[in-house]
Amino acid sequence: MPSKPYLLNKRPQNGGEHEVHSLYECEHLPNIEFRIPLGSFQNCIEAVSAAKQKFPGHVIDGCKFCSPQCHTR
Ligand SMILES: [Zn+2]
């Protein structure tokens, strides 16, 4: 399976969480100035894991539109 580029929304949701999005699969991406590139991954599970390591102070969640299997909040 090819890997896909993911990004983190710099701006938190109302609940304080930062959402991970799949760049080419999401129709609800944050504005470009709020996108933090995370690199390419096989799936959102890997992308969320990487985001948590990179930003340990953030609450990280998957976008419910492009990464529903990682959306927990
Ligand atoms: Zn998304």
N, CA, C, O and the ligand as a Tripos MOL2 file, in Angstrom:
@<TRIPOS>MOLECULE
protein
  293   291    74     0     0
PROTEIN
NO_CHARGES

@<TRIPOS>ATOM
      1 N           0.8440   -1.1930    0.0000 N.3       1 MET1
      2 CA          0.0000    0.0000    0.0000 C.3       1 MET1
      3 C           0.8790    1.2420    0.0000 C.2       1 MET1
      4 O           1.8100    1.3370    0.8000 O.2       1 MET1
      5 N           0.5990    2.1930   -0.8820 N.am      2 PRO2
      6 CA          1.3940    3.4290   -0.8890 C.3       2 PRO2
      7 C           1.0940    4.2740    0.3380 C.2       2 PRO2
      8 O          -0.0170    4.2460    0.8690 O.2       2 PRO2
      9 N           2.0820    5.0180    0.7790 N.am      3 SER3
     10 CA          1.8390    5.8960    1.9180 C.3       3 SER3
     11 C           1.2180    7.2050    1.4320 C.2       3 SER3
     12 O           1.3360    7.5810    0.2650 O.2       3 SER3
     13 N           0.5610    7.8740    2.3570 N.am      4 LYS4
     14 CA         -0.1710    9.0960    2.0290 C.3       4 LYS4
     15 C           0.2800   10.2250    2.9590 C.2       4 LYS4
     16 O           0.5640    9.9920    4.1340 O.2       4 LYS4
     17 N           0.3440   11.4440    2.4260 N.am      5 PRO5
     18 CA          0.7610   12.5590    3.2850 C.3       5 PRO5
     19 C          -0.3380   12.9880    4.2550 C.2       5 PRO5
     20 O          -1.5090   13.0980    3.8930 O.2       5 PRO5
     21 N           0.0660   13.2190    5.4650 N.am      6 TYR6
     22 CA         -0.8560   13.6690    6.5120 C.3       6 TYR6
     23 C          -0.3860   15.0010    7.0810 C.2       6 TYR6
     24 O           0.7820   15.3690    6.9530 O.2       6 TYR6
     25 N          -1.3000   15.7090    7.7010 N.am      7 LEU7
     26 CA         -0.9650   16.9900    8.3130 C.3       7 LEU7
     27 C          -1.7340   17.1420    9.6230 C.2       7 LEU7
     28 O          -2.7380   16.4740    9.8680 O.2       7 LEU7
     29 N          -1.2240   18.0440   10.4490 N.am      8 LEU8
     30 CA         -1.8760   18.3500   11.7180 C.3       8 LEU8
     31 C          -2.4260   19.7670   11.6660 C.2       8 LEU8
     32 O          -1.7670   20.6810   11.1690 O.2       8 LEU8
     33 N          -3.6240   19.9410   12.1770 N.am      9 ASN9
     34 CA         -4.2130   21.2810   12.2620 C.3       9 ASN9
     35 C          -3.5990   22.0130   13.4530 C.2       9 ASN9
     36 O          -3.7530   21.6040   14.6040 O.2       9 ASN9
     37 N          -2.9000   23.1050   13.1470 N.am     10 LYS10
     38 CA         -2.2600   23.9060   14.1880 C.3      10 LYS10
     39 C          -3.2920   24.5160   15.1350 C.2      10 LYS10
     40 O          -3.0100   24.7580   16.3080 O.2      10 LYS10
     41 N          -4.4680   24.7570   14.6150 N.am     11 ARG11
     42 CA         -5.5320   25.3800   15.4080 C.3      11 ARG11
     43 C          -6.3970   24.2890   16.0350 C.2      11 ARG11
     44 O          -6.9340   23.4450   15.3180 O.2      11 ARG11
     45 N          -6.5400   24.2920   17.3600 N.am     12 PRO12
     46 CA         -7.3210   23.2270   17.9970 C.3      12 PRO12
     47 C          -8.8140   23.3570   17.7350 C.2      12 PRO12
     48 O          -9.3180   24.4340   17.4200 O.2      12 PRO12
     49 N          -9.5070   22.2310   17.8720 N.am     13 GLN13
     50 CA        -10.9700   22.2030   17.8150 C.3      13 GLN13
     51 C         -11.5060   22.8110   19.1050 C.2      13 GLN13
     52 O         -10.7390   23.1480   20.0070 O.2      13 GLN13
     53 N         -12.8220   22.9470   19.1870 N.am     14 ASN14
     54 CA        -13.4260   23.5460   20.3790 C.3      14 ASN14
     55 C         -13.0990   22.7750   21.6510 C.2      14 ASN14
     56 O         -13.0250   23.3500   22.7370 O.2      14 ASN14
     57 N         -12.9030   21.4540   21.5040 N.am     15 GLY15
     58 CA        -12.5820   20.6290   22.6620 C.3      15 GLY15
     59 C         -11.1030   20.6410   23.0280 C.2      15 GLY15
     60 O         -10.6970   19.9820   23.9850 O.2      15 GLY15
     61 N         -10.2940   21.3840   22.2770 N.am     16 GLY16
     62 CA         -8.8780   21.4890   22.5810 C.3      16 GLY16
     63 C          -7.9910   20.5270   21.8150 C.2      16 GLY16
     64 O          -6.7650   20.6230   21.8780 O.2      16 GLY16
     65 N          -8.6090   19.5910   21.0850 N.am     17 GLU17
     66 CA         -7.8010   18.6200   20.3460 C.3      17 GLU17
     67 C          -7.3570   19.1580   18.9810 C.2      17 GLU17
     68 O          -8.0350   19.9710   18.3520 O.2      17 GLU17
     69 N          -6.1920   18.6690   18.5550 N.am     18 HIS18
     70 CA         -5.6850   19.0060   17.2260 C.3      18 HIS18
     71 C          -5.9480   17.8160   16.3100 C.2      18 HIS18
     72 O          -5.6450   16.6760   16.6610 O.2      18 HIS18
     73 N          -6.5060   18.0830   15.1470 N.am     19 GLU19
     74 CA         -6.9040   16.9810   14.2770 C.3      19 GLU19
     75 C          -5.8790   16.6880   13.1900 C.2      19 GLU19
     76 O          -5.2640   17.5860   12.6150 O.2      19 GLU19
     77 N          -5.7210   15.3860   12.9310 N.am     20 VAL20
     78 CA         -4.8700   14.8940   11.8470 C.3      20 VAL20
     79 C          -5.7410   14.6840   10.6080 C.2      20 VAL20
     80 O          -6.8280   14.1120   10.6900 O.2      20 VAL20
     81 N          -5.2470   15.1580    9.4560 N.am     21 HIS21
     82 CA         -5.9660   15.0110    8.1910 C.3      21 HIS21
     83 C          -5.0910   14.3450    7.1400 C.2      21 HIS21
     84 O          -3.8670   14.4700    7.1530 O.2      21 HIS21
     85 N          -5.7450   13.6390    6.2350 N.am     22 SER22
     86 CA         -5.0740   13.0710    5.0670 C.3      22 SER22
     87 C          -5.1870   14.0850    3.9310 C.2      22 SER22
     88 O          -6.2840   14.3870    3.4620 O.2      22 SER22
     89 N          -4.0410   14.6060    3.4950 N.am     23 LEU23
     90 CA         -4.0230   15.7460    2.5650 C.3      23 LEU23
     91 C          -4.8480   15.5050    1.3000 C.2      23 LEU23
     92 O          -5.5980   16.3840    0.8750 O.2      23 LEU23
     93 N          -4.7150   14.3270    0.6980 N.am     24 TYR24
     94 CA         -5.3810   14.0830   -0.5920 C.3      24 TYR24
     95 C          -6.7450   13.4430   -0.4460 C.2      24 TYR24
     96 O          -7.4240   13.2150   -1.4470 O.2      24 TYR24
     97 N          -7.1620   13.1480    0.7660 N.am     25 GLU25
     98 CA         -8.4320   12.4570    0.9400 C.3      25 GLU25
     99 C          -9.4780   13.2950    1.6780 C.2      25 GLU25
    100 O         -10.6200   12.8610    1.8230 O.2      25 GLU25
    101 N          -9.1100   14.4710    2.1380 N.am     26 CYS26
    102 CA        -10.0120   15.2360    2.9920 C.3      26 CYS26
    103 C         -10.6340   16.4150    2.2720 C.2      26 CYS26
    104 O          -9.9550   17.1680    1.5730 O.2      26 CYS26
    105 N         -11.9360   16.5630    2.4530 N.am     27 GLU27
    106 CA        -12.6380   17.7200    1.9020 C.3      27 GLU27
    107 C         -12.8500   18.7920    2.9690 C.2      27 GLU27
    108 O         -13.5210   19.7960    2.7330 O.2      27 GLU27
    109 N         -12.2700   18.5620    4.1360 N.am     28 HIS28
    110 CA        -12.4400   19.5100    5.2470 C.3      28 HIS28
    111 C         -11.0840   19.8690    5.8430 C.2      28 HIS28
    112 O         -10.9130   19.8750    7.0620 O.2      28 HIS28
    113 N         -10.1240   20.1690    4.9740 N.am     29 LEU29
    114 CA         -8.7900   20.5210    5.4460 C.3      29 LEU29
    115 C          -8.8050   21.8950    6.1010 C.2      29 LEU29
    116 O          -9.6040   22.7530    5.7280 O.2      29 LEU29
    117 N          -7.9220   22.1080    7.0780 N.am     30 PRO30
    118 CA         -7.7900   23.4630    7.6330 C.3      30 PRO30
    119 C          -7.1680   24.3950    6.5880 C.2      30 PRO30
    120 O          -6.5480   23.9400    5.6270 O.2      30 PRO30
    121 N          -7.3390   25.6790    6.7860 N.am     31 ASN31
    122 CA         -6.6900   26.6480    5.9070 C.3      31 ASN31
    123 C          -5.1890   26.4020    5.8930 C.2      31 ASN31
    124 O          -4.6190   25.9020    6.8620 O.2      31 ASN31
    125 N          -4.5670   26.7580    4.7930 N.am     32 ILE32
    126 CA         -3.1790   26.3690    4.5620 C.3      32 ILE32
    127 C          -2.2440   26.8730    5.6600 C.2      32 ILE32
    128 O          -1.2510   26.2150    5.9720 O.2      32 ILE32
    129 N          -2.5480   28.0270    6.2470 N.am     33 GLU33
    130 CA         -1.6440   28.5590    7.2740 C.3      33 GLU33
    131 C          -1.6920   27.7610    8.5780 C.2      33 GLU33
    132 O          -0.8500   27.9400    9.4580 O.2      33 GLU33
    133 N          -2.6860   26.8790    8.6920 N.am     34 PHE34
    134 CA         -2.8090   26.0750    9.9150 C.3      34 PHE34
    135 C          -2.3410   24.6320    9.7220 C.2      34 PHE34
    136 O          -2.4830   23.8080   10.6250 O.2      34 PHE34
    137 N          -1.7850   24.3260    8.5480 N.am     35 ARG35
    138 CA         -1.3770   22.9470    8.2590 C.3      35 ARG35
    139 C           0.0750   22.7080    8.6490 C.2      35 ARG35
    140 O           0.9770   23.4070    8.1870 O.2      35 ARG35
    141 N           0.2910   21.7160    9.5030 N.am     36 ILE36
    142 CA          1.6370   21.2990    9.8700 C.3      36 ILE36
    143 C           1.8880   19.9360    9.2280 C.2      36 ILE36
    144 O           1.2440   18.9570    9.6040 O.2      36 ILE36
    145 N           2.8150   19.8530    8.2620 N.am     37 PRO37
    146 CA          3.0510   18.5640    7.6020 C.3      37 PRO37
    147 C           3.6120   17.5420    8.5930 C.2      37 PRO37
    148 O           4.4840   17.8610    9.4010 O.2      37 PRO37
    149 N           3.1060   16.3300    8.5200 N.am     38 LEU38
    150 CA          3.5680   15.2600    9.4160 C.3      38 LEU38
    151 C           4.4200   14.2320    8.6940 C.2      38 LEU38
    152 O           5.1040   13.4380    9.3410 O.2      38 LEU38
    153 N           4.3950   14.2300    7.3590 N.am     39 GLY39
    154 CA          5.0630   13.1970    6.5850 C.3      39 GLY39
    155 C           4.0390   12.2310    6.0260 C.2      39 GLY39
    156 O           2.8320   12.4480    6.1380 O.2      39 GLY39
    157 N           4.5390   11.1500    5.4180 N.am     40 SER40
    158 CA          3.6550   10.1910    4.7670 C.3      40 SER40
    159 C           3.5730    8.8950    5.5620 C.2      40 SER40
    160 O           4.5670    8.4000    6.0940 O.2      40 SER40
    161 N           2.3570    8.3640    5.6240 N.am     41 PHE41
    162 CA          2.0960    7.1660    6.4260 C.3      41 PHE41
    163 C           1.1220    6.2620    5.6860 C.2      41 PHE41
    164 O           0.4410    6.6880    4.7520 O.2      41 PHE41
    165 N           1.0670    4.9950    6.1240 N.am     42 GLN42
    166 CA          0.1480    4.0310    5.5260 C.3      42 GLN42
    167 C          -1.3020    4.3450    5.8870 C.2      42 GLN42
    168 O          -2.2170    4.0980    5.1010 O.2      42 GLN42
    169 N          -1.4930    4.8860    7.0720 N.am     43 ASN43
    170 CA         -2.8620    5.0940    7.5430 C.3      43 ASN43
    171 C          -2.8570    6.1330    8.6610 C.2      43 ASN43
    172 O          -1.8020    6.5850    9.1060 O.2      43 ASN43
    173 N          -4.0680    6.5050    9.1080 N.am     44 CYS44
    174 CA         -4.1700    7.5560   10.1220 C.3      44 CYS44
    175 C          -3.6450    7.0940   11.4810 C.2      44 CYS44
    176 O          -3.2250    7.9160   12.2960 O.2      44 CYS44
    177 N          -3.6650    5.7930   11.7280 N.am     45 ILE45
    178 CA         -3.1570    5.3060   13.0150 C.3      45 ILE45
    179 C          -1.6760    5.6650   13.1570 C.2      45 ILE45
    180 O          -1.2380    6.1550   14.1980 O.2      45 ILE45
    181 N          -0.9230    5.4120   12.0940 N.am     46 GLU46
    182 CA          0.4950    5.7750   12.1130 C.3      46 GLU46
    183 C           0.6750    7.2870   12.1720 C.2      46 GLU46
    184 O           1.5630    7.7820   12.8660 O.2      46 GLU46
    185 N          -0.1540    8.0150   11.4540 N.am     47 ALA47
    186 CA         -0.0270    9.4730   11.4270 C.3      47 ALA47
    187 C          -0.3360   10.0900   12.7920 C.2      47 ALA47
    188 O           0.3620   10.9990   13.2400 O.2      47 ALA47
    189 N          -1.3800    9.5920   13.4440 N.am     48 VAL48
    190 CA         -1.7270   10.1050   14.7710 C.3      48 VAL48
    191 C          -0.6170    9.7790   15.7680 C.2      48 VAL48
    192 O          -0.2590   10.6030   16.6090 O.2      48 VAL48
    193 N          -0.0800    8.5670   15.6610 N.am     49 SER49
    194 CA          1.0080    8.1680   16.5420 C.3      49 SER49
    195 C           2.2200    9.0880   16.3710 C.2      49 SER49
    196 O           2.8340    9.5110   17.3510 O.2      49 SER49
    197 N           2.5520    9.3890   15.1190 N.am     50 ALA50
    198 CA          3.6890   10.2720   14.8480 C.3      50 ALA50
    199 C           3.4310   11.6820   15.3680 C.2      50 ALA50
    200 O           4.3310   12.3260   15.9050 O.2      50 ALA50
    201 N           2.1960   12.1580   15.2070 N.am     51 ALA51
    202 CA          1.8530   13.5000   15.6740 C.3      51 ALA51
    203 C           1.9640   13.5910   17.1960 C.2      51 ALA51
    204 O           2.4070   14.6040   17.7370 O.2      51 ALA51
    205 N           1.5540   12.5150   17.8790 N.am     52 LYS52
    206 CA          1.6410   12.5110   19.3440 C.3      52 LYS52
    207 C           3.0960   12.5410   19.8040 C.2      52 LYS52
    208 O           3.4200   13.1720   20.8100 O.2      52 LYS52
    209 N           3.9620   11.8640   19.0730 N.am     53 GLN53
    210 CA          5.3810   11.8790   19.4310 C.3      53 GLN53
    211 C           6.0010   13.2510   19.1690 C.2      53 GLN53
    212 O           6.8310   13.7370   19.9370 O.2      53 GLN53
    213 N           5.5740   13.8560   18.0640 N.am     54 LYS54
    214 CA          6.1510   15.1430   17.6760 C.3      54 LYS54
    215 C           5.6270   16.2900   18.5410 C.2      54 LYS54
    216 O           6.3420   17.2580   18.8030 O.2      54 LYS54
    217 N           4.3830   16.1710   18.9790 N.am     55 PHE55
    218 CA          3.7500   17.2270   19.7780 C.3      55 PHE55
    219 C           3.1670   16.6200   21.0530 C.2      55 PHE55
    220 O           1.9480   16.5150   21.1910 O.2      55 PHE55
    221 N           4.0330   16.2210   21.9820 N.am     56 PRO56
    222 CA          3.5700   15.5140   23.1720 C.3      56 PRO56
    223 C           2.6350   16.3470   24.0570 C.2      56 PRO56
    224 O           1.8910   15.7870   24.8610 O.2      56 PRO56
    225 N           2.6650   17.6680   23.9190 N.am     57 GLY57
    226 CA          1.8030   18.4990   24.7390 C.3      57 GLY57
    227 C           0.4040   18.6670   24.1680 C.2      57 GLY57
    228 O          -0.4670   19.2480   24.8150 O.2      57 GLY57
    229 N           0.1830   18.1580   22.9480 N.am     58 HIS58
    230 CA         -1.1170   18.3360   22.2840 C.3      58 HIS58
    231 C          -2.0000   17.1130   22.4860 C.2      58 HIS58
    232 O          -1.5120   15.9870   22.5850 O.2      58 HIS58
    233 N          -3.2990   17.3510   22.5450 N.am     59 VAL59
    234 CA         -4.2610   16.2620   22.4190 C.3      59 VAL59
    235 C          -4.5070   16.0900   20.9210 C.2      59 VAL59
    236 O          -4.8980   17.0360   20.2380 O.2      59 VAL59
    237 N          -4.2750   14.8830   20.4180 N.am     60 ILE60
    238 CA         -4.3460   14.6260   18.9750 C.3      60 ILE60
    239 C          -5.5070   13.6810   18.6940 C.2      60 ILE60
    240 O          -5.7180   12.7070   19.4160 O.2      60 ILE60
    241 N          -6.2600   13.9810   17.6310 N.am     61 ASP61
    242 CA         -7.3680   13.1270   17.2300 C.3      61 ASP61
    243 C          -7.4170   13.0870   15.7040 C.2      61 ASP61
    244 O          -6.8660   13.9640   15.0390 O.2      61 ASP61
    245 N          -8.0700   12.0820   15.1590 N.am     62 GLY62
    246 CA         -8.2370   11.9990   13.7140 C.3      62 GLY62
    247 C          -9.4590   12.7670   13.2540 C.2      62 GLY62
    248 O         -10.4600   12.8480   13.9660 O.2      62 GLY62
    249 N          -9.3720   13.3230   12.0720 N.am     63 CYS63
    250 CA        -10.5130   14.0190   11.4660 C.3      63 CYS63
    251 C         -11.6430   13.0190   11.2070 C.2      63 CYS63
    252 O         -11.3950   11.9140   10.7250 O.2      63 CYS63
    253 N         -12.8660   13.3990   11.5240 N.am     64 LYS64
    254 CA        -13.9610   12.4330   11.3690 C.3      64 LYS64
    255 C         -14.3200   12.2050    9.9120 C.2      64 LYS64
    256 O         -14.9760   11.2150    9.5870 O.2      64 LYS64
    257 N         -13.9030   13.1020    9.0300 N.am     65 PHE65
    258 CA        -14.2400   12.9430    7.6140 C.3      65 PHE65
    259 C         -13.2340   12.0670    6.8700 C.2      65 PHE65
    260 O         -13.6260   11.1260    6.1790 O.2      65 PHE65
    261 N         -11.9390   12.3670    7.0050 N.am     66 CYS66
    262 CA        -10.9360   11.6130    6.2430 C.3      66 CYS66
    263 C         -10.3170   10.4800    7.0520 C.2      66 CYS66
    264 O          -9.7340    9.5640    6.4720 O.2      66 CYS66
    265 N         -10.4290   10.5220    8.3640 N.am     67 SER67
    266 CA         -9.7770    9.5210    9.2110 C.3      67 SER67
    267 C         -10.7500    9.0300   10.2880 C.2      67 SER67
    268 O         -10.4390    9.0810   11.4780 O.2      67 SER67
    269 N         -11.9270    8.5540    9.8670 N.am     68 PRO68
    270 CA        -12.9600    8.1990   10.8570 C.3      68 PRO68
    271 C         -12.5240    7.1000   11.8200 C.2      68 PRO68
    272 O         -12.9750    7.0560   12.9640 O.2      68 PRO68
    273 N         -11.6340    6.2020   11.3470 N.am     69 GLN69
    274 CA        -11.2000    5.1220   12.2450 C.3      69 GLN69
    275 C         -10.2720    5.6460   13.3270 C.2      69 GLN69
    276 O          -9.9630    4.9280   14.2780 O.2      69 GLN69
    277 N          -9.8160    6.9060   13.1950 N.am     70 CYS70
    278 CA         -8.9580    7.5350   14.2040 C.3      70 CYS70
    279 C          -9.6740    8.6390   14.9560 C.2      70 CYS70
    280 O          -9.0730    9.3320   15.7770 O.2      70 CYS70
    281 N         -10.9490    8.8020   14.6790 N.am     71 HIS71
    282 CA        -11.7150    9.8690   15.3200 C.3      71 HIS71
    283 C         -12.3400    9.3240   16.5930 C.2      71 HIS71
    284 O         -13.1960    8.4410   16.5370 O.2      71 HIS71
    285 N         -11.9260    9.8340   17.7190 N.am     72 THR72
    286 CA        -12.3620    9.2630   18.9940 C.3      72 THR72
    287 C         -13.0950   10.2540   19.8770 C.2      72 THR72
    288 O         -13.6040    9.8720   20.9310 O.2      72 THR72
    289 N         -13.1650   11.5330   19.4730 N.am     73 ARG73
    290 CA        -13.7280   12.5170   20.3780 C.3      73 ARG73
    291 C         -15.0310   13.0980   19.8340 C.2      73 ARG73
    292 O         -15.6440   13.9490   20.4770 O.2      73 ARG73
    293 ZN         -9.7950   15.4900    7.3800 Zn       74 ZN74
@<TRIPOS>BOND
     1     1     2 1
     2     2     3 1
     3     3     4 2
     4     3     5 am
     5     5     6 1
     6     6     7 1
     7     7     8 2
     8     7     9 am
     9     9    10 1
    10    10    11 1
    11    11    12 2
    12    11    13 am
    13    13    14 1
    14    14    15 1
    15    15    16 2
    16    15    17 am
    17    17    18 1
    18    18    19 1
    19    19    20 2
    20    19    21 am
    21    21    22 1
    22    22    23 1
    23    23    24 2
    24    23    25 am
    25    25    26 1
    26    26    27 1
    27    27    28 2
    28    27    29 am
    29    29    30 1
    30    30    31 1
    31    31    32 2
    32    31    33 am
    33    33    34 1
    34    34    35 1
    35    35    36 2
    36    35    37 am
    37    37    38 1
    38    38    39 1
    39    39    40 2
    40    39    41 am
    41    41    42 1
    42    42    43 1
    43    43    44 2
    44    43    45 am
    45    45    46 1
    46    46    47 1
    47    47    48 2
    48    47    49 am
    49    49    50 1
    50    50    51 1
    51    51    52 2
    52    51    53 am
    53    53    54 1
    54    54    55 1
    55    55    56 2
    56    55    57 am
    57    57    58 1
    58    58    59 1
    59    59    60 2
    60    59    61 am
    61    61    62 1
    62    62    63 1
    63    63    64 2
    64    63    65 am
    65    65    66 1
    66    66    67 1
    67    67    68 2
    68    67    69 am
    69    69    70 1
    70    70    71 1
    71    71    72 2
    72    71    73 am
    73    73    74 1
    74    74    75 1
    75    75    76 2
    76    75    77 am
    77    77    78 1
    78    78    79 1
    79    79    80 2
    80    79    81 am
    81    81    82 1
    82    82    83 1
    83    83    84 2
    84    83    85 am
    85    85    86 1
    86    86    87 1
    87    87    88 2
    88    87    89 am
    89    89    90 1
    90    90    91 1
    91    91    92 2
    92    91    93 am
    93    93    94 1
    94    94    95 1
    95    95    96 2
    96    95    97 am
    97    97    98 1
    98    98    99 1
    99    99   100 2
   100    99   101 am
   101   101   102 1
   102   102   103 1
   103   103   104 2
   104   103   105 am
   105   105   106 1
   106   106   107 1
   107   107   108 2
   108   107   109 am
   109   109   110 1
   110   110   111 1
   111   111   112 2
   112   111   113 am
   113   113   114 1
   114   114   115 1
   115   115   116 2
   116   115   117 am
   117   117   118 1
   118   118   119 1
   119   119   120 2
   120   119   121 am
   121   121   122 1
   122   122   123 1
   123   123   124 2
   124   123   125 am
   125   125   126 1
   126   126   127 1
   127   127   128 2
   128   127   129 am
   129   129   130 1
   130   130   131 1
   131   131   132 2
   132   131   133 am
   133   133   134 1
   134   134   135 1
   135   135   136 2
   136   135   137 am
   137   137   138 1
   138   138   139 1
   139   139   140 2
   140   139   141 am
   141   141   142 1
   142   142   143 1
   143   143   144 2
   144   143   145 am
   145   145   146 1
   146   146   147 1
   147   147   148 2
   148   147   149 am
   149   149   150 1
   150   150   151 1
   151   151   152 2
   152   151   153 am
   153   153   154 1
   154   154   155 1
   155   155   156 2
   156   155   157 am
   157   157   158 1
   158   158   159 1
   159   159   160 2
   160   159   161 am
   161   161   162 1
   162   162   163 1
   163   163   164 2
   164   163   165 am
   165   165   166 1
   166   166   167 1
   167   167   168 2
   168   167   169 am
   169   169   170 1
   170   170   171 1
   171   171   172 2
   172   171   173 am
   173   173   174 1
   174   174   175 1
   175   175   176 2
   176   175   177 am
   177   177   178 1
   178   178   179 1
   179   179   180 2
   180   179   181 am
   181   181   182 1
   182   182   183 1
   183   183   184 2
   184   183   185 am
   185   185   186 1
   186   186   187 1
   187   187   188 2
   188   187   189 am
   189   189   190 1
   190   190   191 1
   191   191   192 2
   192   191   193 am
   193   193   194 1
   194   194   195 1
   195   195   196 2
   196   195   197 am
   197   197   198 1
   198   198   199 1
   199   199   200 2
   200   199   201 am
   201   201   202 1
   202   202   203 1
   203   203   204 2
   204   203   205 am
   205   205   206 1
   206   206   207 1
   207   207   208 2
   208   207   209 am
   209   209   210 1
   210   210   211 1
   211   211   212 2
   212   211   213 am
   213   213   214 1
   214   214   215 1
   215   215   216 2
   216   215   217 am
   217   217   218 1
   218   218   219 1
   219   219   220 2
   220   219   221 am
   221   221   222 1
   222   222   223 1
   223   223   224 2
   224   223   225 am
   225   225   226 1
   226   226   227 1
   227   227   228 2
   228   227   229 am
   229   229   230 1
   230   230   231 1
   231   231   232 2
   232   231   233 am
   233   233   234 1
   234   234   235 1
   235   235   236 2
   236   235   237 am
   237   237   238 1
   238   238   239 1
   239   239   240 2
   240   239   241 am
   241   241   242 1
   242   242   243 1
   243   243   244 2
   244   243   245 am
   245   245   246 1
   246   246   247 1
   247   247   248 2
   248   247   249 am
   249   249   250 1
   250   250   251 1
   251   251   252 2
   252   251   253 am
   253   253   254 1
   254   254   255 1
   255   255   256 2
   256   255   257 am
   257   257   258 1
   258   258   259 1
   259   259   260 2
   260   259   261 am
   261   261   262 1
   262   262   263 1
   263   263   264 2
   264   263   265 am
   265   265   266 1
   266   266   267 1
   267   267   268 2
   268   267   269 am
   269   269   270 1
   270   270   271 1
   271   271   272 2
   272   271   273 am
   273   273   274 1
   274   274   275 1
   275   275   276 2
   276   275   277 am
   277   277   278 1
   278   278   279 1
   279   279   280 2
   280   279   281 am
   281   281   282 1
   282   282   283 1
   283   283   284 2
   284   283   285 am
   285   285   286 1
   286   286   287 1
   287   287   288 2
   288   287   289 am
   289   289   290 1
   290   290   291 1
   291   291   292 2
@<TRIPOS>SUBSTRUCTURE
     1 MET1         2 RESIDUE 1 A MET
     2 PRO2         6 RESIDUE 1 A PRO
     3 SER3        10 RESIDUE 1 A SER
     4 LYS4        14 RESIDUE 1 A LYS
     5 PRO5        18 RESIDUE 1 A PRO
     6 TYR6        22 RESIDUE 1 A TYR
     7 LEU7        26 RESIDUE 1 A LEU
     8 LEU8        30 RESIDUE 1 A LEU
     9 ASN9        34 RESIDUE 1 A ASN
    10 LYS10       38 RESIDUE 1 A LYS
    11 ARG11       42 RESIDUE 1 A ARG
    12 PRO12       46 RESIDUE 1 A PRO
    13 GLN13       50 RESIDUE 1 A GLN
    14 ASN14       54 RESIDUE 1 A ASN
    15 GLY15       58 RESIDUE 1 A GLY
    16 GLY16       62 RESIDUE 1 A GLY
    17 GLU17       66 RESIDUE 1 A GLU
    18 HIS18       70 RESIDUE 1 A HIS
    19 GLU19       74 RESIDUE 1 A GLU
    20 VAL20       78 RESIDUE 1 A VAL
    21 HIS21       82 RESIDUE 1 A HIS
    22 SER22       86 RESIDUE 1 A SER
    23 LEU23       90 RESIDUE 1 A LEU
    24 TYR24       94 RESIDUE 1 A TYR
    25 GLU25       98 RESIDUE 1 A GLU
    26 CYS26      102 RESIDUE 1 A CYS
    27 GLU27      106 RESIDUE 1 A GLU
    28 HIS28      110 RESIDUE 1 A HIS
    29 LEU29      114 RESIDUE 1 A LEU
    30 PRO30      118 RESIDUE 1 A PRO
    31 ASN31      122 RESIDUE 1 A ASN
    32 ILE32      126 RESIDUE 1 A ILE
    33 GLU33      130 RESIDUE 1 A GLU
    34 PHE34      134 RESIDUE 1 A PHE
    35 ARG35      138 RESIDUE 1 A ARG
    36 ILE36      142 RESIDUE 1 A ILE
    37 PRO37      146 RESIDUE 1 A PRO
    38 LEU38      150 RESIDUE 1 A LEU
    39 GLY39      154 RESIDUE 1 A GLY
    40 SER40      158 RESIDUE 1 A SER
    41 PHE41      162 RESIDUE 1 A PHE
    42 GLN42      166 RESIDUE 1 A GLN
    43 ASN43      170 RESIDUE 1 A ASN
    44 CYS44      174 RESIDUE 1 A CYS
    45 ILE45      178 RESIDUE 1 A ILE
    46 GLU46      182 RESIDUE 1 A GLU
    47 ALA47      186 RESIDUE 1 A ALA
    48 VAL48      190 RESIDUE 1 A VAL
    49 SER49      194 RESIDUE 1 A SER
    50 ALA50      198 RESIDUE 1 A ALA
    51 ALA51      202 RESIDUE 1 A ALA
    52 LYS52      206 RESIDUE 1 A LYS
    53 GLN53      210 RESIDUE 1 A GLN
    54 LYS54      214 RESIDUE 1 A LYS
    55 PHE55      218 RESIDUE 1 A PHE
    56 PRO56      222 RESIDUE 1 A PRO
    57 GLY57      226 RESIDUE 1 A GLY
    58 HIS58      230 RESIDUE 1 A HIS
    59 VAL59      234 RESIDUE 1 A VAL
    60 ILE60      238 RESIDUE 1 A ILE
    61 ASP61      242 RESIDUE 1 A ASP
    62 GLY62      246 RESIDUE 1 A GLY
    63 CYS63      250 RESIDUE 1 A CYS
    64 LYS64      254 RESIDUE 1 A LYS
    65 PHE65      258 RESIDUE 1 A PHE
    66 CYS66      262 RESIDUE 1 A CYS
    67 SER67      266 RESIDUE 1 A SER
    68 PRO68      270 RESIDUE 1 A PRO
    69 GLN69      274 RESIDUE 1 A GLN
    70 CYS70      278 RESIDUE 1 A CYS
    71 HIS71      282 RESIDUE 1 A HIS
    72 THR72      286 RESIDUE 1 A THR
    73 ARG73      290 RESIDUE 1 A ARG
    74 ZN74       293 GROUP 0 **** ****
